[in-house]
Amino acid sequence: MVRNPLTPLERERGRQLGVLLRTARGTRTMAEVAAQAGISAETLRKIETGRAPTPAFFTIAALAAVLGLELGEVAARCTAEEAEALPDGSGAAA
């Protein structure tokens, strides 16, 4: 199966998600948080670095629960700044 290339908007959402998760993780190790969420540390590393910018919903739900984040907060934080981050500031994918 061939995956369509990510849009600038999808890449920016992934970047915002990574920043949010890294911040919420604080001093806990990736291995500790990943184990509690039931995912691999490698998967968490890819999400935090933006290499997996579109993770599965249940992965994000598990991470949010472990990190004490509300899903609504995660969604809001990953979309609030994306329009400003795009070159034209419109929020529309190029």
Backbone as JSON Lines, residues from 0, in Angstrom:
{"i":0,"aa":"M","n":[0.84,-1.17,0.0],"ca":[0.0,0.0,0.0],"c":[0.89,1.24,0.0]}
{"i":1,"aa":"V","n":[0.56,2.17,-0.85],"ca":[1.31,3.42,-0.95],"c":[0.59,4.48,-0.14]}
{"i":2,"aa":"R","n":[1.34,5.14,0.71],"ca":[0.76,6.19,1.55],"c":[0.96,7.53,0.87]}
{"i":3,"aa":"N","n":[-0.09,8.34,0.89],"ca":[0.01,9.69,0.34],"c":[0.97,10.51,1.19]}
{"i":4,"aa":"P","n":[1.71,11.41,0.56],"ca":[2.61,12.28,1.33],"c":[1.82,13.12,2.33]}
{"i":5,"aa":"L","n":[2.44,13.41,3.45],"ca":[1.8,14.24,4.46],"c":[1.75,15.69,3.98]}
{"i":6,"aa":"T","n":[0.68,16.36,4.35],"ca":[0.56,17.78,4.03],"c":[1.36,18.58,5.06]}
{"i":7,"aa":"P","n":[1.65,19.84,4.76],"ca":[2.32,20.68,5.76],"c":[1.51,20.75,7.07]}
{"i":8,"aa":"L","n":[0.2,20.77,6.96],"ca":[-0.66,20.82,8.13],"c":[-0.5,19.55,8.98]}
{"i":9,"aa":"E","n":[-0.47,18.4,8.35],"ca":[-0.27,17.14,9.09],"c":[1.1,17.1,9.76]}
{"i":10,"aa":"R","n":[2.11,17.57,9.06],"ca":[3.45,17.6,9.66],"c":[3.49,18.54,10.86]}
{"i":11,"aa":"E","n":[2.82,19.69,10.76],"ca":[2.81,20.65,11.87],"c":[2.04,20.08,13.05]}
{"i":12,"aa":"R","n":[0.94,19.41,12.8],"ca":[0.2,18.76,13.9],"c":[1.09,17.74,14.6]}
{"i":13,"aa":"G","n":[1.83,16.97,13.84],"ca":[2.74,15.99,14.42],"c":[3.81,16.64,15.27]}
{"i":14,"aa":"R","n":[4.33,17.76,14.79],"ca":[5.35,18.49,15.56],"c":[4.75,19.0,16.87]}
{"i":15,"aa":"Q","n":[3.57,19.57,16.81],"ca":[2.91,20.08,18.01],"c":[2.63,18.95,19.0]}
{"i":16,"aa":"L","n":[2.19,17.81,18.49],"ca":[1.93,16.66,19.35],"c":[3.21,16.22,20.04]}
{"i":17,"aa":"G","n":[4.3,16.15,19.31],"ca":[5.58,15.76,19.9],"c":[6.02,16.69,21.01]}
{"i":18,"aa":"V","n":[5.89,17.99,20.79],"ca":[6.26,18.98,21.81],"c":[5.39,18.79,23.05]}
{"i":19,"aa":"L","n":[4.09,18.63,22.84],"ca":[3.17,18.46,23.96],"c":[3.51,17.21,24.78]}
{"i":20,"aa":"L","n":[3.76,16.11,24.11],"ca":[4.06,14.87,24.82],"c":[5.39,14.94,25.55]}
{"i":21,"aa":"R","n":[6.41,15.5,24.91],"ca":[7.71,15.65,25.57],"c":[7.58,16.5,26.82]}
{"i":22,"aa":"T","n":[6.84,17.6,26.72],"ca":[6.65,18.49,27.86],"c":[5.9,17.78,28.99]}
{"i":23,"aa":"A","n":[4.82,17.1,28.64],"ca":[4.01,16.41,29.64],"c":[4.78,15.26,30.29]}
{"i":24,"aa":"R","n":[5.69,14.63,29.56],"ca":[6.47,13.51,30.1],"c":[7.42,13.99,31.19]}
{"i":25,"aa":"G","n":[7.88,15.22,31.08],"ca":[8.76,15.79,32.1],"c":[10.03,14.98,32.28]}
{"i":26,"aa":"T","n":[10.3,14.57,33.51],"ca":[11.53,13.86,33.82],"c":[11.39,12.34,33.69]}
{"i":27,"aa":"R","n":[10.19,11.88,33.4],"ca":[10.01,10.43,33.22],"c":[10.69,9.98,31.94]}
{"i":28,"aa":"T","n":[11.18,8.77,31.94],"ca":[11.86,8.25,30.76],"c":[10.85,7.83,29.71]}
{"i":29,"aa":"M","n":[11.31,7.8,28.46],"ca":[10.46,7.31,27.37],"c":[10.03,5.88,27.65]}
{"i":30,"aa":"A","n":[10.97,5.07,28.11],"ca":[10.67,3.66,28.37],"c":[9.57,3.51,29.42]}
{"i":31,"aa":"E","n":[9.63,4.31,30.47],"ca":[8.63,4.25,31.54],"c":[7.24,4.63,31.02]}
{"i":32,"aa":"V","n":[7.16,5.74,30.32],"ca":[5.87,6.22,29.81],"c":[5.33,5.26,28.76]}
{"i":33,"aa":"A","n":[6.2,4.81,27.86],"ca":[5.77,3.89,26.81],"c":[5.22,2.6,27.4]}
{"i":34,"aa":"A","n":[5.91,2.05,28.38],"ca":[5.47,0.8,29.01],"c":[4.1,0.98,29.67]}
{"i":35,"aa":"Q","n":[3.92,2.09,30.35],"ca":[2.63,2.36,31.0],"c":[1.51,2.53,29.97]}
{"i":36,"aa":"A","n":[1.84,3.05,28.78],"ca":[0.84,3.26,27.73],"c":[0.64,2.02,26.87]}
{"i":37,"aa":"G","n":[1.51,1.02,27.05],"ca":[1.38,-0.2,26.26],"c":[1.91,-0.09,24.85]}
{"i":38,"aa":"I","n":[2.88,0.8,24.65],"ca":[3.52,0.94,23.34],"c":[5.02,0.79,23.53]}
{"i":39,"aa":"S","n":[5.75,0.69,22.43],"ca":[7.2,0.58,22.54],"c":[7.82,1.97,22.73]}
{"i":40,"aa":"A","n":[8.99,1.98,23.34],"ca":[9.72,3.24,23.5],"c":[10.06,3.82,22.13]}
{"i":41,"aa":"E","n":[10.32,2.96,21.16],"ca":[10.63,3.41,19.8],"c":[9.43,4.14,19.19]}
{"i":42,"aa":"T","n":[8.24,3.63,19.41],"ca":[7.04,4.3,18.91],"c":[6.89,5.67,19.55]}
{"i":43,"aa":"L","n":[7.07,5.75,20.85],"ca":[6.98,7.03,21.54],"c":[8.05,7.99,21.02]}
{"i":44,"aa":"R","n":[9.26,7.51,20.81],"ca":[10.33,8.35,20.29],"c":[9.95,8.92,18.92]}
{"i":45,"aa":"K","n":[9.38,8.07,18.06],"ca":[8.99,8.53,16.73],"c":[7.89,9.58,16.81]}
{"i":46,"aa":"I","n":[6.95,9.4,17.72],"ca":[5.87,10.38,17.87],"c":[6.43,11.69,18.4]}
{"i":47,"aa":"E","n":[7.26,11.62,19.43],"ca":[7.82,12.84,20.03],"c":[8.72,13.61,19.08]}
{"i":48,"aa":"T","n":[9.38,12.92,18.17],"ca":[10.27,13.61,17.23],"c":[9.6,13.99,15.92]}
{"i":49,"aa":"G","n":[8.32,13.64,15.78],"ca":[7.59,13.98,14.57],"c":[7.79,13.01,13.42]}
{"i":50,"aa":"R","n":[8.51,11.92,13.65],"ca":[8.71,10.93,12.6],"c":[7.48,10.07,12.39]}
{"i":51,"aa":"A","n":[6.55,10.08,13.34],"ca":[5.26,9.4,13.21],"c":[4.19,10.43,13.53]}
{"i":52,"aa":"P","n":[3.95,11.38,12.6],"ca":[3.08,12.5,12.9],"c":[1.59,12.19,12.93]}
{"i":53,"aa":"T","n":[1.21,10.99,12.5],"ca":[-0.22,10.65,12.5],"c":[-0.44,9.32,13.22]}
{"i":54,"aa":"P","n":[-0.14,9.26,14.52],"ca":[-0.31,8.01,15.26],"c":[-1.79,7.65,15.41]}
{"i":55,"aa":"A","n":[-2.03,6.4,15.71],"ca":[-3.4,5.91,15.89],"c":[-4.06,6.58,17.08]}
{"i":56,"aa":"F","n":[-5.36,6.74,16.99],"ca":[-6.13,7.38,18.06],"c":[-5.9,6.69,19.39]}
{"i":57,"aa":"F","n":[-5.95,5.37,19.42],"ca":[-5.82,4.66,20.69],"c":[-4.42,4.79,21.28]}
{"i":58,"aa":"T","n":[-3.43,5.01,20.45],"ca":[-2.08,5.28,20.95],"c":[-2.06,6.61,21.67]}
{"i":59,"aa":"I","n":[-2.65,7.62,21.06],"ca":[-2.71,8.94,21.68],"c":[-3.56,8.91,22.94]}
{"i":60,"aa":"A","n":[-4.67,8.18,22.9],"ca":[-5.53,8.07,24.08],"c":[-4.77,7.44,25.24]}
{"i":61,"aa":"A","n":[-4.0,6.39,24.96],"ca":[-3.23,5.73,26.02],"c":[-2.15,6.66,26.57]}
{"i":62,"aa":"L","n":[-1.45,7.36,25.69],"ca":[-0.42,8.3,26.14],"c":[-1.03,9.43,26.96]}
{"i":63,"aa":"A","n":[-2.16,9.95,26.5],"ca":[-2.82,11.03,27.23],"c":[-3.19,10.58,28.64]}
{"i":64,"aa":"A","n":[-3.72,9.37,28.77],"ca":[-4.1,8.85,30.08],"c":[-2.89,8.74,31.0]}
{"i":65,"aa":"V","n":[-1.79,8.22,30.49],"ca":[-0.58,8.05,31.29],"c":[0.0,9.4,31.69]}
{"i":66,"aa":"L","n":[-0.09,10.37,30.79],"ca":[0.51,11.69,31.04],"c":[-0.44,12.67,31.73]}
{"i":67,"aa":"G","n":[-1.66,12.23,32.0],"ca":[-2.61,13.1,32.69],"c":[-3.17,14.2,31.81]}
{"i":68,"aa":"L","n":[-3.24,13.95,30.52],"ca":[-3.77,14.93,29.58],"c":[-5.19,14.54,29.16]}
{"i":69,"aa":"E","n":[-6.04,15.52,28.97],"ca":[-7.38,15.29,28.42],"c":[-7.25,15.24,26.9]}
{"i":70,"aa":"L","n":[-8.01,14.36,26.25],"ca":[-7.94,14.28,24.79],"c":[-8.33,15.59,24.13]}
{"i":71,"aa":"G","n":[-9.29,16.29,24.69],"ca":[-9.67,17.59,24.14],"c":[-8.52,18.58,24.19]}
{"i":72,"aa":"E","n":[-7.75,18.51,25.27],"ca":[-6.58,19.39,25.41],"c":[-5.53,19.05,24.36]}
{"i":73,"aa":"V","n":[-5.32,17.75,24.15],"ca":[-4.35,17.32,23.14],"c":[-4.77,17.84,21.76]}
{"i":74,"aa":"A","n":[-6.04,17.65,21.42],"ca":[-6.53,18.1,20.12],"c":[-6.4,19.61,19.98]}
{"i":75,"aa":"A","n":[-6.78,20.34,21.01],"ca":[-6.72,21.79,20.96],"c":[-5.28,22.29,20.82]}
{"i":76,"aa":"R","n":[-4.38,21.7,21.58],"ca":[-2.97,22.14,21.54],"c":[-2.31,21.8,20.22]}
{"i":77,"aa":"C","n":[-2.76,20.75,19.56],"ca":[-2.14,20.34,18.3],"c":[-2.76,21.03,17.1]}
{"i":78,"aa":"T","n":[-3.78,21.83,17.3],"ca":[-4.38,22.56,16.19],"c":[-4.34,24.06,16.38]}
{"i":79,"aa":"A","n":[-4.16,24.53,17.59],"ca":[-4.24,25.96,17.88],"c":[-3.19,26.79,17.16]}
{"i":80,"aa":"E","n":[-1.98,26.27,17.06],"ca":[-0.88,27.05,16.49],"c":[-0.56,26.68,15.06]}
{"i":81,"aa":"E","n":[-1.27,25.69,14.51],"ca":[-0.88,25.22,13.18],"c":[-1.09,26.25,12.09]}
{"i":82,"aa":"A","n":[-2.12,27.07,12.16],"ca":[-2.36,28.06,11.12],"c":[-1.21,29.07,11.06]}
{"i":83,"aa":"E","n":[-0.74,29.49,12.22],"ca":[0.36,30.44,12.25],"c":[1.67,29.84,11.74]}
{"i":84,"aa":"A","n":[1.8,28.52,11.88],"ca":[3.05,27.87,11.5],"c":[3.18,27.66,10.0]}
{"i":85,"aa":"L","n":[2.06,27.68,9.28],"ca":[2.12,27.5,7.84],"c":[2.57,28.79,7.16]}
{"i":86,"aa":"P","n":[3.26,28.67,6.02],"ca":[3.83,29.85,5.38],"c":[2.85,30.99,5.12]}
{"i":87,"aa":"D","n":[1.61,30.66,4.71],"ca":[0.67,31.73,4.41],"c":[-0.22,32.11,5.59]}
{"i":88,"aa":"G","n":[-0.09,31.37,6.72],"ca":[-0.85,31.67,7.91],"c":[-2.35,31.37,7.81]}
{"i":89,"aa":"S","n":[-2.76,30.71,6.72],"ca":[-4.18,30.5,6.48],"c":[-4.74,29.27,7.16]}
{"i":90,"aa":"G","n":[-3.88,28.31,7.5],"ca":[-4.35,27.06,8.04],"c":[-4.71,26.07,6.96]}
{"i":91,"aa":"A","n":[-4.69,26.51,5.71],"ca":[-5.0,25.62,4.59],"c":[-3.73,24.92,4.13]}
{"i":92,"aa":"A","n":[-3.86,23.63,3.89],"ca":[-2.71,22.86,3.4],"c":[-2.38,23.27,1.99]}
{"i":93,"aa":"A","n":[-1.09,23.35,1.71],"ca":[-0.65,23.74,0.36],"c":[-0.73,22.58,-0.59]}
